[in-house]
Amino acid sequence: MTSGLTFGKKLRRLRQNNELTQEQLALILKNTQSSIVRYEKGHGVPDLDTLKLIADYFNISIDYLVDRSPLKENATDIERIINETINELEAENTLMFIKNGKMDDEMSRLLKAAIKSSITLINNLKK
């Protein structure tokens, strides 16, 4: 489940979707603005501790940041994938059912059910 986006593009999208400047993100990550610029331009990636800070701050997995698929998907992994997908949809803020960057609980519940059903169907078709 890779997105095709580079780490730098993902970082920039996360930062912009959360309405943060490079300077603000640098302060949050206890880093420098020039490092954020470098990462976003694709000239390197942060160390593991900084990756953890980014993942924690944006509530995403390090696997998503570095475009790595989990080795196997169990119920916990599927739930995590569903939550990450919902977070990404909310971050896009372009869908009709999202208002002010959030969707209501009912829409979130329905999307989670649809995503879970789709994952189950895909896994069954792969067998």
Sequence and secondary structure as in RCSB ss.txt:
>XXXX:A:sequence
MTSGLTFGKKLRRLRQNNELTQEQLALILKNTQSSIVRYEKGHGVPDLDTLKLIADYFNISIDYLVDRSPLKENA
TDIERIINETINELEAENTLMFIKNGKMDDEMSRLLKAAIKSSITLINNLKK
>XXXX:A:secstr
      HHHHHHHHHHHTT  HHHHHHHTT  HHHHHHHHTTS    HHHHHHHHHHHT  HHHHTT   SS  H
HHHHHHHHHHHHHHHHH  STT BTTB  HHHHHHHHHHHHHHHHHHHHHH 
